[in-house]
Amino acid sequence: MKSIFTFDSMLTPKLVTILYWLLIAASIITGLTTMFAGYYGVTAESVIMGLLTIVGGMLAARIWCELMIVIFKINENLQALREKHDA
């Protein structure tokens, strides 16, 4: 617990995983809503747009979360180099 309050340990990488699954759920819900909530019923266009929303949302969520993790991995590596240099 002390490492969290002194910022020796990063909490955000753990939260990124939770955020990733929330973004996946939001992507699926938005895609399904796009498919089935049209004014003119279910059309081929709404199904295609819904599928593209689901796939695009999942891809965008994955890329964004991976970029966030990369930033924290760089931080961890820099801390390891500093500790190695100081020793």
Secondary structure, DSSP 8 states (H G I E B T S, - for coil): -HHHHTTSS-SHHHHHHHHHHHHHHHHHHHHHHHHH--TT-S-HHHHHHHHHHHHHHHHHHHHHHHHHHHHHHHHHHHHHHHHHHH-
